[in-house]
Amino acid sequence: MGYFDTVIGQDTIKEQLTELVQRQVLPHSLLFYGESGLGKLDMAFGLASTLVGRPVFSSHKGHAYLEQTAEARLANGESQKKIDAEGLPLYMDKGDVFWLRPMKQTLKVEQWYSLLQDHLNVAGNGNRVVIVEDFHTANAIMANAMLKTIEEPPSQVYFIIVTDKINTVLPTIVSRCMGVAFRAVDDDSIRQALMKEGITHNIDQALLTGHGNPALVRQLAEEQNIAMLDLAIKVMDALAYENRWFTLISLWTEQLSREDLGELLHWLRLVGRDMLALKNGATQAELQLPTKTVQLTKLLSRWSTKALARIVPETLQAESALRLHIKTALVMDGISIALHKARQED
């Protein structure tokens, strides 16, 4: 089994990275970017494995490794509640590959300093690799601390920065990294990979809504629904039909994590775009969410073109508020009020 076998598609990236490693000209800092679900983290593990010459972090997205780590933390006396709520400052595979994940949904500068002081400032044997997951959750202090390191990296240390939101990354970091853009994967590659995994039902229907995103297609094929997409339609319905819209939406969203709310805002944008398309005569085949056509058509009479056009700017503004670490409840209240006002004004 090859180091990149868990990544569906992205063959050009696999070939380019492998060639750069073989020619010993791989840049010391790389930035993997593209929407969630396209295989960036698994590609980072594959590249790290190639650089150190062995598989790292066990399996697909490191799930097995994380489960083993959680079991060890439990055995060491930590509570399940703490383990569920907070990751470790640093995950490590045999002292040569390091994995920084958000703690309480945020990458913290203390994690970076711990990595530098305890590991990278100590001489190593051979290549070492640092994978920074979900870099879009890092604050400015963390980003600037990283910048100083990648400008003058320690010998034989490679940094792989992974983000779903390239627009939030400091331009100074972007300019010092080799950017690797992850794109949608062709349907045949996804179909073959899922069938190899034993997933055979609902694939064609899932591919219609998945739009080349392997993780999303897999979820749709296995579960036949996406919780945040269904919630987005539910919110649009409440804004259109319910007198108690504010109370209902607050109750539905009060327990959402920052990550879940970001996903909800994404689906609200797609719902709004599809409704605009339907108003302009689009066919089901032209929609982003073709399996939701009946539900969206039901809402059309209650949403004007002008009101629907407000969804994109309002949700983008809400995402900016999330990045400033404004409370999720306040962000959701703000977007609900803004969309209700847009609908009422028309």
C-alpha positions in Angstrom: 0.0 0.0 0.0 1.4 3.4 -1.0 1.7 6.3 1.3 -0.9 8.3 -0.6 -3.5 5.5 -1.1 -6.0 7.0 1.4 -6.3 10.2 -0.8 -9.0 9.9 -3.4 -8.0 11.5 -6.6 -5.6 14.5 -6.5 -3.2 12.4 -8.7 -1.3 15.4 -10.0 -0.5 16.6 -6.5 0.7 13.1 -5.5 3.0 12.9 -8.5 4.4 16.4 -8.1 5.1 16.0 -4.4 6.7 12.6 -4.9 9.0 13.9 -7.7 10.1 16.9 -5.6 11.0 14.6 -2.7 12.9 12.2 -5.0 14.8 15.1 -6.5 15.5 16.5 -3.0 14.1 19.9 -4.0 10.9 19.9 -1.9 10.4 23.4 -0.3 10.6 23.4 3.5 7.2 25.1 3.9 4.0 24.0 2.1 0.5 25.3 2.3 -2.3 22.8 1.4 -5.6 24.6 0.8 -9.0 23.9 -0.5 -12.5 23.1 0.9 -12.9 20.5 3.7 -13.1 16.9 2.5 -10.8 17.0 -0.4 -8.0 15.0 1.2 -5.6 17.6 2.4 -4.8 16.1 5.8 -4.3 12.6 4.4 -2.0 14.1 1.7 0.0 15.7 4.5 0.3 12.4 6.3 1.3 10.8 2.9 4.0 13.4 2.3 5.3 13.1 5.9 5.5 9.3 5.5 7.4 9.8 2.2 9.9 12.1 3.9 10.6 9.9 6.9 10.3 6.6 5.1 7.5 4.9 7.1 3.7 5.3 7.6 2.8 7.9 10.2 -0.3 8.4 12.5 -1.7 5.0 11.8 -4.6 5.4 9.3 -7.1 7.5 7.5 -7.1 11.0 9.0 -5.2 9.6 12.0 -8.4 8.2 13.5 -6.8 5.1 14.9 -3.9 7.1 16.3 -6.3 9.6 18.0 -8.4 6.7 19.5 -5.3 5.1 20.9 -4.2 8.5 22.4 -7.6 9.1 23.9 -7.5 5.6 25.5 -4.0 6.4 27.0 -5.3 9.7 28.4 -8.2 7.9 30.0 -5.9 5.3 31.5 -3.7 8.2 32.8 -6.6 9.6 34.8 -8.0 12.3 32.5 -11.8 12.6 32.3 -13.8 11.7 29.2 -15.3 15.2 29.3 -11.9 16.9 29.1 -10.7 14.5 26.3 -13.8 15.3 24.2 -13.5 19.0 24.8 -9.8 19.5 24.5 -7.0 18.0 22.4 -3.4 17.7 23.3 -0.9 20.6 22.6 1.1 18.3 20.4 0.7 14.9 18.8 3.9 13.1 18.0 4.9 10.0 16.0 8.3 8.6 17.1 9.9 12.0 17.6 10.2 12.9 13.9 6.7 13.8 12.8 4.6 16.3 14.8 0.9 17.1 14.4 -0.6 20.3 15.8 -4.4 20.3 16.0 -6.7 23.0 17.4 -7.3 22.9 21.2 -10.8 23.9 22.0 -11.2 24.7 18.3 -8.2 27.2 18.3 -4.6 26.8 17.5 -2.6 28.5 20.3 0.8 30.1 20.3 1.7 28.0 23.4 1.5 24.9 21.2 4.1 26.3 18.8 6.5 27.4 21.5 6.2 23.9 23.1 7.1 22.4 19.7 10.1 24.7 19.2 11.5 24.4 22.7 11.0 20.7 23.4 11.6 19.3 19.9 12.7 21.4 17.0 15.5 23.2 18.9 17.0 19.8 19.6 19.1 18.3 16.8 17.5 15.3 15.1 18.6 12.5 12.8 17.1 12.7 9.3 14.0 14.5 8.2 11.4 15.8 10.6 7.9 17.0 9.6 5.5 19.4 11.3 1.8 19.2 10.2 -0.4 22.1 11.3 -4.1 21.2 10.8 -6.9 23.8 10.4 -4.6 26.8 10.3 -7.6 29.1 9.8 -8.3 28.6 13.5 -4.9 30.2 14.5 -4.9 33.7 16.0 -2.5 36.5 14.8 0.0 35.7 17.6 0.2 32.1 16.6 0.5 33.0 12.9 3.3 35.5 13.6 5.2 33.0 15.8 5.1 30.4 12.9 6.2 33.0 10.4 9.4 33.6 12.2 10.2 29.9 12.2 9.3 29.1 8.6 11.4 32.1 7.4 14.5 30.4 8.9 13.5 26.7 9.3 15.7 24.3 11.3 17.8 21.9 9.2 15.8 19.1 7.6 12.5 20.2 9.1 9.5 20.5 6.8 6.3 22.4 7.6 2.9 21.4 6.1 0.2 23.9 6.8 -3.3 22.8 6.1 -6.3 25.1 5.8 -9.9 25.2 4.5 -9.8 29.0 4.2 -6.8 30.4 2.3 -8.2 33.9 2.5 -7.6 34.0 6.2 -3.9 33.1 6.0 -1.4 36.0 6.5 0.0 37.1 3.1 3.5 36.9 4.6 3.0 33.2 5.3 1.4 32.5 1.9 4.4 34.1 0.2 6.9 31.9 2.1 5.1 28.6 1.3 4.7 26.5 -1.7 0.9 26.7 -2.3 -0.8 23.4 -3.1 -4.4 23.9 -4.2 -6.8 20.9 -3.8 -9.6 20.7 -6.4 -12.8 18.7 -6.9 -12.3 15.1 -7.8 -13.9 13.4 -10.8 -17.0 11.3 -10.1 -15.5 8.1 -11.5 -12.5 8.2 -9.1 -14.8 8.8 -6.1 -17.2 6.0 -7.2 -14.4 3.5 -7.6 -12.9 4.4 -4.3 -16.1 4.2 -2.4 -17.1 0.9 -4.0 -13.7 -0.5 -3.0 -14.6 0.5 0.6 -17.8 -1.5 0.3 -20.1 1.5 -0.2 -22.4 0.6 -3.0 -25.8 2.2 -2.2 -26.9 5.8 -3.1 -23.5 6.7 -4.7 -25.0 8.2 -7.9 -27.4 10.4 -5.9 -24.6 11.3 -3.5 -22.4 12.4 -6.4 -25.0 14.8 -7.6 -24.8 16.8 -4.3 -21.2 16.0 -3.5 -19.7 18.0 -6.4 -16.4 16.2 -6.4 -15.9 16.3 -2.6 -15.0 12.7 -1.6 -15.8 13.1 2.1 -19.1 14.8 1.4 -20.1 12.1 -1.2 -19.2 9.4 1.3 -21.3 11.0 4.0 -24.3 11.3 1.7 -24.0 7.8 0.5 -23.8 6.4 4.0 -26.2 8.7 5.9 -28.3 10.1 3.1 -28.4 13.5 4.8 -26.1 16.3 6.1 -27.2 17.7 9.5 -26.0 21.3 8.8 -27.6 21.3 5.3 -30.9 20.2 6.7 -30.6 22.8 9.5 -29.9 25.5 6.9 -33.2 24.7 5.1 -35.0 24.5 8.4 -33.7 28.0 9.3 -34.8 29.4 5.9 -38.2 27.8 6.4 -38.6 29.3 9.9 -37.7 32.8 8.6 -40.4 32.4 6.0 -43.2 30.8 7.9 -42.8 31.0 11.6 -43.9 33.9 13.9 -41.5 32.6 16.6 -38.6 32.4 14.1 -36.0 34.0 16.5 -36.8 31.7 19.4 -36.9 28.6 17.2 -33.6 29.3 15.5 -31.9 30.2 18.8 -33.0 26.9 20.3 -31.9 24.9 17.2 -28.4 26.5 17.1 -27.5 27.3 20.8 -25.3 24.2 21.1 -23.5 24.5 17.8 -19.7 24.6 17.9 -17.8 27.3 16.0 -17.0 24.7 13.4 -20.6 23.6 13.0 -21.8 27.2 12.7 -19.2 27.8 10.0 -20.6 24.8 8.1 -24.2 26.0 8.6 -23.2 29.4 7.1 -21.7 27.6 4.1 -24.9 25.6 3.5 -27.0 28.7 3.9 -25.1 30.3 1.0 -25.6 27.3 -1.2 -29.3 27.1 -0.4 -29.6 30.8 -1.2 -27.8 30.4 -4.5 -29.9 27.5 -5.6 -33.1 29.4 -4.7 -31.9 32.3 -6.9 -31.2 29.8 -9.7 -34.7 28.3 -9.4 -36.2 31.8 -9.6 -34.3 32.3 -12.8 -35.5 29.1 -14.4 -32.6 26.7 -13.6 -33.2 23.0 -14.0 -32.5 20.4 -11.3 -29.4 19.3 -13.1 -28.0 22.9 -12.8 -28.4 23.1 -9.0 -25.7 22.7 -6.3 -28.3 20.8 -4.2 -30.4 18.9 -6.6 -31.7 16.5 -4.0 -33.3 19.4 -2.1 -35.2 20.8 -5.1 -38.7 20.1 -3.7 -37.9 21.7 -0.3 -36.3 24.8 -1.9 -39.2 25.3 -4.4 -41.6 25.4 -1.5 -39.8 28.4 -0.1 -39.5 30.4 -3.3 -42.8 32.3 -2.9 -41.7 33.6 0.6 -38.2 34.8 -0.5 -37.7 37.6 -3.1 -34.7 37.8 -5.3 -33.4 40.8 -3.4 -33.7 39.1 -0.1 -31.9 35.9 -1.4 -29.1 38.1 -2.7 -28.4 39.2 0.8 -27.5 35.7 2.0 -24.0 35.6 0.6 -22.7 39.0 2.0 -24.5 38.4 5.4 -23.0 34.9 5.8 -19.6 36.0 4.8 -19.8 38.8 7.4 -20.9 36.3 10.0 -17.8 34.1 9.1 -15.6 37.1 9.7 -17.2 37.6 13.1 -16.5 33.9 13.9 -12.8 34.4 13.1 -12.7 37.3 15.6 -13.9 34.8 18.2 -17.3 36.5 18.8 -19.6 34.2 20.6 -21.4 31.7 18.3 -24.8 32.6 19.8 -24.3 36.3 19.0 -23.2 35.5 15.4 -26.2 33.3 14.8 -28.6 35.9 16.3 -27.0 38.5 14.0 -27.4 36.4 10.8 -31.0 35.5 11.7 -32.0 39.1 12.3 -30.2 40.3 9.2 -31.9 37.7 6.9 -35.3 38.3 8.5 -34.9 42.0 8.0 -33.9 41.5 4.4 -37.0 39.3 3.8 -39.3 41.8 5.6 -38.0 44.9 3.7 -38.8 43.5 0.3 
